[in-house]
Amino acid sequence: MSNCCCLPGRAGGTPGYVREAVANKGLILEHQANQATPHRDLLAKTLETAMGHAREEWPGPYSPLEALQRLTNRLHESRFHLAVLGQFKRGKSTFINALLGEAVLPAAVLPLTAIATFIAWSATPMLRVTYEGDRAPEDIHPRDVADIQEALHPFVTEEGNPGNARGVARVEVFLPANILRDGVVLIDTPGIGSTLRHNTDTALQVLPDCDAALFVVSADPPITEAEIAYLAQVRAHVVHLFFILNKIDYLTAPEREQVAAFLWKAASQGSVANRDAKIFQISARQALAAKTGADTPALAASGLPRVEQEIIAYLAHEKAASLRTSVNRKAGDIVDHVLSDLGLKIRALELPLADLEQRQAKFEEAVRAFEAERKVARDLLAGDRSRAAAELETQAETLRQDGRQHVMAAVEQAIAENAGAFDQPKVHRAIAEAIPVFFERKLVEVAAAFRHDVEAILVTHQTRSDALVASVRRTAADLFNVPFRTALEPEPFRLGREPYWVTQEIRELLMPNPAQVVSRFLPASMQARRLRQQTEVEVATLIQRNVENLRWATLQGLNETFRRFAARLDADLAEGLALTRGVIAAALARRRTRADETQAELERMHVRRERLQACRAALAEQPAEVS
């Protein structure tokens, strides 16, 4: 684990070196872009050619054609997603603003709402707000970049959008910042560790789509146990993890080294960092001031240019090569699939009419068996959904019991610390503190474990579904003596709808009620007994509400996921059947009504197959990486 230091007079980070890095950053990226462009353009041209031939052969909906289009879009976009993570008050928003060169994001002393903000390149500033439910997205056009922060305030701050009352699901910011020009997308995630919970889960949701994560820490205090636990979850989602040690301007040089060493030790012992992971020491506050004031020496001393050069440029290069390799491999599989389907069409036209009719009858006989297998698969899927729902109920009851024990233990401790006297304000504070501690940890654990179990179940069903769809294609291939190709790899299913838990109602529920006021006039022993009983009711109610939120949200996600999975099973099977039936029907129609055109049609198909084979050969010859 190396320690990157960008301080005056220190090895590996002198101002001259950094100024040179800043000057060269554009040249580095330009060189990489020039190096990558011929390969990318050749790959894009091959994809466009293959799509053109497939579109001529299948002018209607055709899943391989749609898959090729998605790959082409991904290649042209070439975006690199960087999530910026960190505990509340670590200077995360200021760090992002420093990268952008302007104070775009609100950086307040109060925590923000649990909403991810995606920041991407555009020549003109714009905000896009996506809402929960069916409400259409809203585009907002600020006059200039300076107005973006004001436009963001009503959506992403707790003051402007308390408790996310506006129902915002996602905010996208588009602006002409240099760091975004080469396809970098910065993702501002909610800070962990504030009193506004479910931030941790919200941050984790964006990580599977990220290429790297930048974790912001500082010395006030050094990295905490909660941050180490959070980083362990982050490591499960991202390969590239970099540490940003912020606020170094508040430390002396020896203190900086001590804090960096402590961070390295804590991260290493917690198994959340690789040996070659880097710690970048910066002052985001100084970097932002230097950028807005065009102060090059101060910018170099802030340490930010090293982050920009070593992380952004590196990832842009590595991700571009990885993206081309991935697109190339997937495109080859898709073109093989198209060639297999085209071979089926050619073979159907080449067969004698009587032979074709006989094979059609055999295929329809096989279809009845496929339909029976589909019904069995649906029944098995429904059974697993019911069992998963029952397991959720069991986990919810266990969570209720554990929650009551945890919070009541905090109550008993508060009473013991008060010499055995029942001090209601102290007890309520203990409850208000114990609820977040318990549910922040337990919700993530329970939700993650349940999601893992459900997704494991879906993997089994996906295997069964793939086998059924493959059997349709294999039967058609065997009947017509053409090469068999497996179905295209489907997108993995994920359990939807993230659970959350309640903090807003704690204060309201713990307010004194009339019965509590009356109990003050009772004898002390009776009063204490009543207050304890009332407290147990309050705790049970709070635990019940939080567990119910988790149970209900998870159950809705479970039902929706299984519903979509069943629908996709039906759609995949229907597509496979429709393709083969369509090929046979078209061949029969042409042979019966336009037999004189059959030879010309076959010649056209053979030419198209040769051109698609040329595309496949070109994909096989594409270089995997840029040297």
C-alpha positions as CSV (number, residue, x, y, z in Angstrom):
1,M,0.0,0.0,0.0
2,S,1.8,3.1,-1.1
3,N,1.5,6.6,0.3
4,C,1.1,9.3,-2.3
5,C,2.1,12.6,-0.8
6,C,1.8,15.9,-2.8
7,L,3.7,18.2,-0.4
8,P,6.3,20.9,-1.1
9,G,9.9,19.5,-1.0
10,R,8.8,15.9,-0.6
11,A,9.8,13.0,-2.8
12,G,7.2,12.1,-5.3
13,G,5.2,15.3,-4.9
14,T,7.2,18.5,-5.5
15,P,5.3,21.5,-6.8
16,G,7.4,21.4,-10.0
17,Y,6.5,17.7,-10.6
18,V,2.8,18.5,-9.9
19,R,2.8,21.5,-12.2
20,E,4.3,19.4,-14.9
21,A,1.7,16.7,-14.3
22,V,-1.0,19.3,-14.6
23,A,0.4,20.6,-17.8
24,N,0.9,17.1,-19.2
25,K,-2.5,15.6,-18.1
26,G,-4.2,16.8,-21.2
27,L,-1.4,15.5,-23.4
28,I,-1.5,12.1,-21.6
29,L,-5.2,11.7,-22.1
30,E,-4.9,13.0,-25.7
31,H,-2.2,10.5,-26.4
32,Q,-4.2,7.7,-24.9
33,A,-7.3,8.8,-26.9
34,N,-5.3,9.0,-30.1
35,Q,-3.8,5.5,-29.4
36,A,-7.2,4.0,-28.6
37,T,-9.3,5.8,-31.3
38,P,-8.2,3.6,-34.3
39,H,-9.0,0.4,-32.4
40,R,-12.3,1.8,-31.1
41,D,-13.3,3.2,-34.5
42,L,-12.5,-0.1,-36.2
43,L,-14.6,-2.0,-33.6
44,A,-17.4,0.5,-33.9
45,K,-17.4,0.1,-37.7
46,T,-17.5,-3.6,-37.5
47,L,-20.5,-3.5,-35.1
48,E,-22.3,-1.1,-37.4
49,T,-21.7,-3.3,-40.4
50,A,-22.9,-6.4,-38.5
51,M,-26.0,-4.6,-37.3
52,G,-26.8,-3.5,-40.9
53,H,-26.7,-7.0,-42.2
54,A,-28.8,-8.3,-39.3
55,R,-31.3,-5.5,-39.7
56,E,-31.8,-6.3,-43.4
57,E,-32.4,-10.0,-42.5
58,W,-34.6,-9.3,-39.5
59,P,-36.4,-5.9,-39.9
60,G,-38.6,-6.5,-36.9
61,P,-37.8,-7.0,-33.2
62,Y,-34.7,-9.3,-32.9
63,S,-32.9,-9.6,-29.6
64,P,-29.4,-10.1,-31.0
65,L,-29.8,-6.9,-33.0
66,E,-30.8,-5.1,-29.8
67,A,-27.9,-6.5,-28.0
68,L,-25.5,-5.3,-30.7
69,Q,-27.0,-1.8,-30.4
70,R,-26.5,-1.7,-26.7
71,L,-22.8,-2.7,-27.1
72,T,-22.4,0.0,-29.8
73,N,-23.9,2.6,-27.5
74,R,-21.7,1.6,-24.6
75,L,-18.6,1.8,-26.8
76,H,-19.5,5.3,-28.0
77,E,-20.3,6.6,-24.6
78,S,-17.0,5.2,-23.1
79,R,-18.0,6.5,-19.6
80,F,-15.9,5.8,-16.5
81,H,-17.9,5.9,-13.3
82,L,-16.1,7.1,-10.1
83,A,-18.0,7.0,-6.8
84,V,-16.9,9.4,-4.2
85,L,-17.6,7.9,-0.7
86,G,-17.0,9.1,2.8
87,Q,-18.3,9.7,6.2
88,F,-20.3,12.8,7.0
89,K,-18.1,15.9,7.4
90,R,-15.0,14.5,5.8
91,G,-15.0,17.1,3.1
92,K,-16.4,14.9,0.4
93,S,-18.5,17.6,-1.4
94,T,-15.6,20.1,-1.2
95,F,-13.4,17.4,-2.7
96,I,-15.8,16.9,-5.6
97,N,-16.1,20.7,-6.1
98,A,-12.3,20.9,-6.2
99,L,-12.2,18.2,-9.0
100,L,-14.9,20.2,-10.9
101,G,-13.1,23.5,-10.3
102,E,-16.2,25.3,-9.0
103,A,-18.5,25.1,-6.0
104,V,-21.2,23.1,-7.7
105,L,-22.4,20.8,-4.9
106,P,-23.8,22.2,-1.6
107,A,-21.3,21.7,1.1
108,A,-23.2,22.4,4.3
109,V,-22.7,21.6,8.0
110,L,-26.0,19.6,7.9
111,P,-26.1,16.2,6.2
112,L,-27.7,15.8,2.8
113,T,-30.6,13.6,1.9
114,A,-29.9,10.0,0.9
115,I,-29.8,10.7,-2.9
116,A,-27.0,9.9,-5.3
117,T,-25.9,12.7,-7.6
118,F,-24.4,11.8,-11.0
119,I,-22.1,14.5,-12.5
120,A,-21.3,14.1,-16.2
121,W,-20.1,16.2,-19.1
122,S,-22.2,18.6,-21.2
123,A,-21.4,21.8,-23.1
124,T,-24.3,23.5,-21.3
125,P,-25.3,23.2,-17.7
126,M,-28.4,21.1,-16.9
127,L,-30.0,19.2,-14.0
128,R,-32.2,16.2,-14.5
129,V,-34.3,15.1,-11.5
130,T,-35.7,11.5,-11.6
131,Y,-38.5,10.8,-9.2
132,E,-39.7,7.7,-7.5
133,G,-42.8,6.1,-9.0
134,D,-44.3,7.0,-12.4
135,R,-43.6,10.7,-12.3
136,A,-41.7,11.9,-15.4
137,P,-38.2,13.2,-15.0
138,E,-37.7,17.0,-14.7
139,D,-35.0,18.9,-16.6
140,I,-33.8,22.2,-15.2
141,H,-31.6,24.6,-17.1
142,P,-29.7,27.0,-14.9
143,R,-28.3,30.1,-16.5
144,D,-24.7,29.1,-15.8
145,V,-22.6,26.8,-13.7
146,A,-22.8,29.2,-10.8
147,D,-26.5,28.7,-10.5
148,I,-26.3,24.9,-10.3
149,Q,-25.8,24.8,-6.5
150,E,-28.9,27.0,-6.0
151,A,-30.9,24.7,-8.4
152,L,-29.7,21.6,-6.5
153,H,-30.6,22.9,-3.1
154,P,-34.4,22.0,-3.2
155,F,-33.6,18.4,-4.1
156,V,-30.4,17.2,-2.4
157,T,-30.2,19.1,0.9
158,E,-32.1,18.2,4.0
159,E,-33.2,21.8,4.4
160,G,-34.7,22.0,0.9
161,N,-36.0,18.4,0.8
162,P,-36.5,17.2,4.4
163,G,-36.8,13.4,4.6
164,N,-36.9,13.4,0.8
165,A,-40.4,14.7,0.9
166,R,-40.2,15.4,-2.9
167,G,-39.7,11.7,-3.6
168,V,-36.4,12.2,-5.5
169,A,-34.8,9.0,-6.7
170,R,-31.7,10.4,-8.5
171,V,-30.2,13.7,-9.6
172,E,-28.0,14.1,-12.6
173,V,-25.8,17.2,-13.1
174,F,-24.4,18.0,-16.5
175,L,-21.7,20.7,-16.8
176,P,-18.6,21.6,-18.9
177,A,-15.9,20.6,-16.3
178,N,-12.6,19.6,-17.8
179,I,-12.3,16.5,-15.6
180,L,-15.6,15.2,-17.1
181,R,-14.7,15.8,-20.8
182,D,-13.1,12.4,-21.4
183,G,-16.1,10.4,-20.2
184,V,-15.5,10.5,-16.4
185,V,-18.8,10.5,-14.4
186,L,-18.4,11.5,-10.8
187,I,-21.0,10.1,-8.4
188,D,-21.6,11.9,-5.1
189,T,-23.0,9.4,-2.7
190,P,-24.7,10.2,0.7
191,G,-22.3,10.4,3.6
192,I,-22.4,7.7,6.2
193,G,-22.4,8.3,9.9
194,S,-25.1,11.0,10.1
195,T,-28.4,10.8,11.9
196,L,-30.2,10.5,8.5
197,R,-30.0,6.8,8.0
198,H,-30.3,4.4,5.0
199,N,-27.5,6.5,3.5
200,T,-25.2,3.5,3.6
201,D,-27.5,1.4,1.6
202,T,-28.1,4.1,-1.0
203,A,-24.3,4.5,-1.5
204,L,-23.9,0.8,-1.9
205,Q,-26.6,0.7,-4.6
206,V,-24.5,2.7,-7.1
207,L,-21.3,0.7,-6.6
208,P,-22.0,-2.3,-9.0
209,D,-22.0,0.2,-11.9
210,C,-18.8,1.9,-10.8
211,D,-15.3,1.4,-12.2
212,A,-13.6,2.8,-9.1
213,A,-14.3,4.4,-5.7
214,L,-12.5,7.3,-4.0
215,F,-12.9,7.1,-0.2
216,V,-12.5,10.4,1.6
217,V,-11.1,10.4,5.1
218,S,-9.6,13.0,7.4
219,A,-7.8,13.3,10.7
220,D,-10.8,14.7,12.6
221,P,-11.0,11.9,13.8
222,P,-8.9,9.3,11.9
223,I,-10.6,6.4,10.2
224,T,-13.2,4.9,12.5
225,E,-14.4,1.3,13.0
226,A,-17.7,2.2,11.3
227,E,-15.8,3.4,8.2
228,I,-13.7,0.2,8.1
229,A,-16.9,-1.9,8.3
230,Y,-18.4,0.2,5.5
231,L,-15.2,-0.2,3.4
232,A,-15.5,-4.0,3.7
233,Q,-18.9,-3.8,2.0
234,V,-17.5,-1.4,-0.6
235,R,-14.7,-3.8,-1.5
236,A,-17.2,-6.5,-2.4
237,H,-18.4,-4.2,-5.2
238,V,-15.4,-2.4,-6.6
239,V,-12.0,-3.5,-7.7
240,H,-10.2,-0.1,-7.7
241,L,-10.3,1.6,-4.3
242,F,-8.3,4.8,-3.6
243,F,-8.0,6.7,-0.4
244,I,-8.2,10.5,-0.2
245,L,-6.7,11.8,3.1
246,N,-8.3,15.3,3.2
247,K,-7.8,18.4,5.4
248,I,-4.0,18.0,5.5
249,D,-3.7,21.8,5.8
250,Y,-4.8,21.5,9.4
251,L,-1.8,19.1,10.2
252,T,1.9,19.5,10.5
253,A,4.2,17.4,8.3
254,P,4.9,14.8,11.0
255,E,1.1,14.7,11.9
256,R,0.3,14.0,8.2
257,E,2.7,11.0,8.2
258,Q,1.3,9.7,11.5
259,V,-2.3,9.9,10.2
260,A,-1.4,8.3,6.8
261,A,0.4,5.5,8.7
262,F,-2.6,4.9,10.9
263,L,-4.9,4.9,7.9
264,W,-2.7,2.4,6.1
265,K,-2.5,0.1,9.2
266,A,-6.2,0.3,9.9
267,A,-7.2,-0.4,6.2
268,S,-4.6,-3.3,6.0
269,Q,-5.7,-5.0,9.2
270,G,-9.3,-4.6,8.2
271,S,-8.6,-6.3,4.8
272,V,-10.2,-3.4,2.9
273,A,-7.2,-2.4,0.9
274,N,-4.7,-4.1,-1.5
275,R,-1.0,-3.9,-0.9
276,D,-0.7,-1.4,-3.9
277,A,-3.6,0.8,-2.8
278,K,-2.7,4.5,-2.6
279,I,-3.4,7.2,-0.1
280,F,-3.5,10.7,-1.7
281,Q,-2.9,13.5,0.8
282,I,-4.8,16.7,-0.2
283,S,-6.5,19.8,1.0
284,A,-9.7,20.0,-0.9
285,R,-10.5,23.4,0.6
286,Q,-7.2,24.9,-0.7
287,A,-7.5,23.1,-4.0
288,L,-10.9,24.6,-4.7
289,A,-9.7,28.1,-3.7
290,A,-6.7,27.7,-5.9
291,K,-8.7,26.5,-8.9
292,T,-11.2,29.3,-8.6
293,G,-8.4,31.8,-8.1
294,A,-6.2,30.4,-10.8
295,D,-3.3,30.0,-8.3
296,T,-1.1,27.3,-9.8
297,P,1.5,27.1,-7.0
298,A,-1.3,26.8,-4.4
299,L,-3.1,24.2,-6.5
300,A,0.1,22.1,-6.7
301,A,0.6,22.4,-2.9
302,S,-2.9,21.2,-2.3
303,G,-2.1,17.7,-3.7
304,L,-5.2,17.6,-6.0
305,P,-3.3,17.4,-9.3
306,R,-1.7,14.1,-8.3
307,V,-5.1,12.7,-7.8
308,E,-6.3,13.9,-11.2
309,Q,-3.2,12.6,-13.0
310,E,-2.7,9.2,-11.3
311,I,-6.3,8.2,-10.9
312,I,-8.3,9.8,-13.6
313,A,-5.8,9.4,-16.4
314,Y,-4.9,5.8,-15.3
315,L,-8.5,4.7,-15.2
316,A,-9.4,6.3,-18.5
317,H,-6.6,4.3,-20.1
318,E,-7.3,1.0,-18.4
319,K,-11.0,1.2,-18.7
320,A,-10.9,2.0,-22.4
321,A,-8.8,-1.1,-23.1
322,S,-11.0,-3.2,-20.8
323,L,-14.2,-1.9,-22.4
324,R,-13.0,-2.7,-26.0
325,T,-12.0,-6.2,-24.9
326,S,-15.4,-6.8,-23.3
327,V,-17.4,-5.4,-26.2
328,N,-15.3,-7.3,-28.7
329,R,-15.9,-10.7,-26.9
330,K,-19.7,-10.1,-26.4
331,A,-20.1,-8.9,-30.0
332,G,-18.4,-12.1,-31.3
333,D,-20.9,-14.2,-29.4
334,I,-23.8,-12.2,-30.7
335,V,-22.7,-12.4,-34.4
336,D,-22.2,-16.2,-33.9
337,H,-25.8,-16.3,-32.7
338,V,-27.0,-14.3,-35.8
339,L,-25.0,-16.6,-38.1
340,S,-26.7,-19.6,-36.5
341,D,-30.2,-18.1,-37.1
342,L,-29.3,-17.3,-40.6
343,G,-28.1,-20.8,-41.2
344,L,-31.5,-22.1,-40.1
345,K,-33.2,-19.8,-42.6
346,I,-30.9,-21.0,-45.4
347,R,-31.4,-24.7,-44.6
348,A,-35.2,-24.3,-44.4
349,L,-35.2,-22.9,-48.0
350,E,-32.9,-25.6,-49.3
351,L,-35.0,-28.6,-48.1
352,P,-37.6,-30.2,-50.4
353,L,-41.1,-29.1,-49.6
354,A,-42.3,-32.4,-48.2
355,D,-39.3,-32.7,-46.0
356,L,-39.8,-29.2,-44.7
357,E,-43.4,-30.0,-43.8
358,Q,-42.4,-33.2,-42.0
359,R,-39.8,-31.3,-39.9
360,Q,-42.4,-28.6,-39.1
361,A,-44.6,-31.3,-37.6
362,K,-41.8,-32.7,-35.6
363,F,-40.9,-29.3,-34.2
364,E,-44.6,-28.6,-33.2
365,E,-44.6,-31.9,-31.4
366,A,-41.5,-30.8,-29.5
367,V,-43.2,-27.5,-28.7
368,R,-45.8,-29.3,-26.6
369,A,-43.0,-30.7,-24.4
370,F,-41.4,-27.3,-24.1
371,E,-44.7,-25.8,-22.9
372,A,-45.1,-28.5,-20.3
373,E,-41.5,-27.8,-19.1
374,R,-42.3,-24.1,-18.9
375,K,-45.3,-24.8,-16.6
376,V,-43.1,-26.9,-14.3
377,A,-40.5,-24.1,-14.2
378,R,-43.2,-21.6,-13.3
379,D,-44.5,-23.8,-10.5
380,L,-41.0,-24.3,-9.1
381,L,-40.5,-20.6,-9.2
382,A,-43.7,-19.9,-7.4
383,G,-42.8,-22.4,-4.7
384,D,-39.4,-20.8,-4.1
385,R,-41.0,-17.4,-3.9
386,S,-43.4,-18.6,-1.2
387,R,-40.6,-20.2,0.7
388,A,-38.5,-17.0,0.4
389,A,-41.4,-15.0,1.7
390,A,-41.8,-17.3,4.7
391,E,-38.1,-17.1,5.5
392,L,-38.4,-13.3,5.4
393,E,-41.2,-13.5,8.0
394,T,-38.9,-15.7,10.2
395,Q,-36.0,-13.2,9.9
396,A,-38.3,-10.3,10.7
397,E,-39.5,-12.0,13.9
398,T,-35.9,-12.7,14.9
399,L,-35.0,-9.1,14.2
400,R,-37.9,-7.9,16.3
401,Q,-36.7,-9.9,19.3
402,D,-33.1,-8.9,18.9
403,G,-34.1,-5.3,18.5
404,R,-36.2,-5.2,21.6
405,Q,-33.4,-6.9,23.6
406,H,-30.8,-4.4,22.3
407,V,-32.8,-1.3,23.0
408,M,-34.0,-2.5,26.4
409,A,-30.4,-3.2,27.3
410,A,-29.6,0.4,26.6
411,V,-32.6,1.4,28.7
412,E,-31.4,-0.7,31.6
413,Q,-27.9,0.8,31.3
414,A,-29.3,4.3,31.4
415,I,-31.2,3.5,34.5
416,A,-28.2,1.9,36.1
417,E,-26.0,4.9,35.3
418,N,-28.6,7.0,37.1
419,A,-28.3,5.1,40.4
420,G,-31.3,2.9,39.5
421,A,-33.6,5.9,39.2
422,F,-35.9,6.1,36.1
423,D,-34.9,9.4,34.4
424,Q,-37.3,9.6,31.5
425,P,-35.3,12.2,29.4
426,K,-32.1,10.0,29.8
427,V,-34.0,6.9,28.9
428,H,-35.5,8.5,25.8
429,R,-32.0,9.7,24.7
430,A,-30.7,6.1,25.2
431,I,-33.5,4.8,23.0
432,A,-33.0,7.4,20.4
433,E,-29.3,6.5,20.2
434,A,-29.8,2.7,20.4
435,I,-32.3,2.5,17.5
436,P,-29.9,3.9,14.8
437,V,-26.9,1.8,16.1
438,F,-28.9,-1.4,15.9
439,F,-30.7,-0.9,12.6
440,E,-27.8,0.6,10.7
441,R,-25.9,-2.6,11.3
442,K,-28.7,-5.1,11.3
443,L,-30.6,-3.8,8.3
444,V,-27.5,-4.0,6.1
445,E,-26.7,-7.5,7.4
446,V,-30.2,-8.9,7.1
447,A,-30.9,-7.2,3.7
448,A,-27.6,-8.4,2.2
449,A,-28.0,-11.9,3.5
450,F,-31.6,-12.2,2.2
451,R,-30.6,-10.6,-1.2
452,H,-27.8,-13.2,-1.5
453,D,-30.1,-16.1,-0.8
454,V,-32.7,-14.9,-3.2
455,E,-30.2,-14.2,-6.0
456,A,-28.8,-17.7,-5.4
457,I,-32.3,-19.1,-5.9
458,L,-32.7,-17.1,-9.1
459,V,-29.4,-18.4,-10.4
460,T,-30.8,-22.0,-10.2
461,H,-33.9,-20.9,-12.0
462,Q,-31.9,-19.0,-14.6
463,T,-29.9,-22.2,-15.3
464,R,-33.1,-24.1,-15.7
465,S,-34.6,-21.3,-18.0
466,D,-31.4,-21.2,-20.1
467,A,-31.5,-24.9,-20.5
468,L,-35.1,-24.8,-21.7
469,V,-34.5,-22.0,-24.2
470,A,-31.3,-23.8,-25.4
471,S,-33.3,-27.0,-25.9
472,V,-35.6,-25.1,-28.3
473,R,-32.6,-23.9,-30.3
474,R,-30.9,-27.3,-30.2
475,T,-34.1,-29.0,-31.4
476,A,-34.3,-26.7,-34.3
477,A,-30.6,-27.0,-35.1
478,D,-30.9,-30.8,-35.0
479,L,-34.0,-30.9,-37.2
480,F,-32.4,-28.8,-39.9
481,N,-28.8,-30.0,-39.5
482,V,-27.2,-26.6,-38.7
483,P,-24.6,-25.7,-36.1
484,F,-26.1,-25.1,-32.6
485,R,-25.3,-21.9,-30.7
486,T,-26.3,-21.3,-27.1
487,A,-28.7,-18.4,-26.3
488,L,-27.3,-15.0,-25.5
489,E,-26.1,-14.5,-21.9
490,P,-29.0,-12.8,-20.0
491,E,-28.5,-9.9,-17.6
492,P,-28.3,-11.2,-14.0
493,F,-31.4,-10.6,-11.9
494,R,-31.1,-8.5,-8.8
495,L,-33.6,-8.1,-5.9
496,G,-35.2,-4.7,-6.2
497,R,-36.5,-2.1,-3.8
498,E,-34.0,-1.3,-1.0
499,P,-35.4,-1.4,2.6
500,Y,-35.1,1.5,4.9
501,W,-35.7,2.3,8.5
502,V,-37.3,5.1,10.5
503,T,-35.8,7.9,12.5
504,Q,-38.3,10.7,12.0
505,E,-40.9,9.1,14.2
506,I,-38.6,8.4,17.2
507,R,-38.9,11.9,18.7
508,E,-42.7,12.1,18.1
509,L,-43.3,8.7,19.7
510,L,-41.2,9.4,22.7
511,M,-43.0,12.7,23.6
512,P,-44.8,12.5,26.9
513,N,-48.5,11.5,26.6
514,P,-51.4,12.4,29.1
515,A,-51.1,9.0,30.9
516,Q,-47.4,9.7,31.6
517,V,-48.3,13.2,33.0
518,V,-50.9,11.6,35.3
519,S,-48.4,9.0,36.5
520,R,-46.2,11.7,38.0
521,F,-48.6,12.0,40.8
522,L,-48.4,8.3,41.7
523,P,-46.0,6.9,44.4
524,A,-42.4,6.7,43.2
525,S,-42.3,2.9,43.0
526,M,-45.6,2.7,41.1
527,Q,-44.5,5.6,38.9
528,A,-41.3,3.9,38.0
529,R,-43.1,0.6,37.2
530,R,-45.6,2.4,34.9
531,L,-42.8,4.3,33.1
532,R,-40.9,1.1,32.6
533,Q,-44.0,-0.6,31.2
534,Q,-44.7,2.4,28.9
535,T,-41.1,2.4,27.8
536,E,-41.4,-1.3,26.8
537,V,-44.4,-0.4,24.8
538,E,-42.6,2.5,23.1
539,V,-39.6,0.3,22.3
540,A,-41.8,-2.5,20.9
541,T,-43.6,0.0,18.7
542,L,-40.4,1.6,17.3
543,I,-38.9,-1.8,16.7
544,Q,-42.1,-3.0,15.0
545,R,-42.3,0.0,12.7
546,N,-38.7,-0.4,11.6
547,V,-38.9,-4.1,11.1
548,E,-42.1,-3.7,9.2
549,N,-40.4,-1.2,6.9
550,L,-37.7,-3.7,6.2
551,R,-40.1,-6.6,5.8
552,W,-42.6,-4.7,3.6
553,A,-40.0,-3.2,1.3
554,T,-38.1,-6.5,0.9
555,L,-41.3,-8.4,0.3
556,Q,-42.3,-5.9,-2.4
557,G,-38.9,-6.3,-4.0
558,L,-39.2,-10.1,-3.8
559,N,-42.6,-10.2,-5.4
560,E,-41.5,-7.8,-8.2
561,T,-38.3,-9.6,-8.9
562,F,-40.0,-13.0,-9.2
563,R,-42.7,-11.5,-11.3
564,R,-40.2,-10.0,-13.7
565,F,-38.2,-13.2,-13.8
566,A,-41.3,-15.3,-14.7
567,A,-42.2,-12.8,-17.4
568,R,-38.7,-13.0,-18.9
569,L,-38.8,-16.8,-18.8
570,D,-42.0,-16.7,-20.9
571,A,-40.6,-14.0,-23.2
572,D,-37.3,-15.9,-23.9
573,L,-39.1,-19.1,-24.6
574,A,-41.7,-17.4,-26.8
575,E,-38.9,-15.7,-28.8
576,G,-37.1,-18.9,-29.4
577,L,-40.3,-20.6,-30.5
578,A,-41.4,-17.7,-32.7
579,L,-38.0,-17.5,-34.5
580,T,-38.1,-21.1,-35.5
581,R,-41.8,-21.1,-36.4
582,G,-41.3,-17.9,-38.4
583,V,-38.4,-19.4,-40.3
584,I,-40.4,-22.5,-41.2
585,A,-43.5,-20.6,-42.1
586,A,-41.6,-18.2,-44.3
587,A,-39.9,-21.0,-46.1
588,L,-43.1,-22.9,-46.6
589,A,-44.9,-19.8,-47.9
590,R,-42.1,-19.0,-50.4
591,R,-41.9,-22.6,-51.6
592,R,-45.7,-22.9,-52.0
593,T,-46.4,-19.5,-53.7
594,R,-43.1,-18.2,-55.0
595,A,-41.0,-21.2,-55.7
596,D,-39.4,-19.5,-58.7
597,E,-37.8,-16.9,-56.3
598,T,-36.3,-19.4,-53.9
599,Q,-32.9,-19.7,-55.7
600,A,-32.5,-15.9,-55.8
601,E,-33.4,-15.6,-52.1
602,L,-30.9,-18.3,-51.2
603,E,-28.1,-16.6,-53.1
604,R,-28.9,-13.3,-51.3
605,M,-28.8,-15.1,-47.9
606,H,-25.5,-16.7,-48.8
607,V,-24.0,-13.3,-49.6
608,R,-25.2,-11.9,-46.3
609,R,-23.8,-14.9,-44.4
610,E,-20.4,-14.3,-46.0
611,R,-20.5,-10.7,-45.0
612,L,-21.5,-11.5,-41.4
613,Q,-18.7,-14.1,-41.4
614,A,-16.3,-11.4,-42.4
615,C,-17.5,-9.3,-39.5
616,R,-16.9,-12.2,-37.2
617,A,-13.4,-12.7,-38.5
618,A,-12.7,-8.9,-38.1
619,L,-13.8,-9.2,-34.4
620,A,-11.5,-12.1,-33.9
621,E,-8.6,-10.1,-35.3
622,Q,-9.3,-7.0,-33.1
623,P,-6.4,-6.3,-30.7
624,A,-7.5,-7.0,-27.1
625,E,-5.7,-4.1,-25.5
626,V,-3.7,-1.0,-26.3
627,S,0.0,-1.4,-25.6
